[in-house]
């Protein structure tokens, strides 16, 4: 199926773009503040916490963050 799409794009002179779906789950920005509970044995410096800046694969917000990123990308191109 992929070869067929590539062949049609080449015949028509189209440009193809690649999008890494697995990587998108890991780099999609999140729209709320989420703080992590650290593993036992690890203690941050005094006055510091662990704040999540990007989406994680197992996070329940990951699909919606990915969808927003993908929709923005589709509208851009």
C-alpha positions in Angstrom: 0.0 0.0 0.0 2.8 2.4 0.9 4.6 1.7 -2.4 1.5 2.4 -4.3 1.0 5.8 -2.6 4.7 6.7 -3.2 4.4 5.6 -6.9 1.3 7.7 -7.4 2.9 10.7 -5.7 6.0 10.4 -7.9 3.9 10.1 -11.1 1.9 13.2 -10.1 5.0 15.2 -9.1 3.7 15.6 -5.5 5.7 16.2 -2.4 5.4 13.6 0.4 5.8 14.4 4.1 6.6 12.0 6.9 5.1 12.2 10.3 6.4 10.2 13.3 3.3 9.1 15.2 5.1 7.4 18.0 7.4 10.4 18.5 4.5 12.8 18.5 3.1 11.2 21.6 6.4 12.1 23.3 6.8 15.6 22.1 3.2 17.0 22.1 3.0 20.0 24.5 0.4 19.7 27.2 -2.0 22.5 28.1 -2.1 22.1 31.9 0.4 21.9 34.8 1.2 18.3 35.8 3.6 17.5 38.6 5.3 14.1 39.0 5.5 11.9 42.0 9.1 10.9 42.2 10.3 7.4 42.7 11.4 6.3 46.1 15.1 6.9 46.6 15.2 10.1 44.5 15.0 13.4 46.4 15.1 16.6 44.5 17.0 19.6 45.8 15.1 21.6 48.5 12.4 23.8 47.1 12.4 21.9 43.7 9.6 19.8 42.2 9.3 17.7 39.1 7.0 19.4 36.5 6.1 17.7 33.3 6.6 19.9 30.2 5.7 17.4 27.4 3.2 14.6 27.0 4.1 11.1 28.0 3.0 7.9 26.2 1.0 6.6 29.2 -0.5 9.9 30.2 -4.3 10.1 29.7 -3.9 13.6 28.2 -1.5 12.2 25.5 -4.1 11.4 22.8 -5.8 14.8 23.0 -2.4 16.6 23.1 -1.3 14.6 20.0 -4.6 15.2 18.2 -4.2 19.0 18.8 -0.6 18.9 17.5 -1.6 16.8 14.5 -4.6 19.0 13.6 -2.4 22.1 13.8 0.1 20.4 11.5 -2.6 19.4 9.0 -4.0 22.9 8.8 -0.5 24.3 8.4 0.3 22.2 5.4 
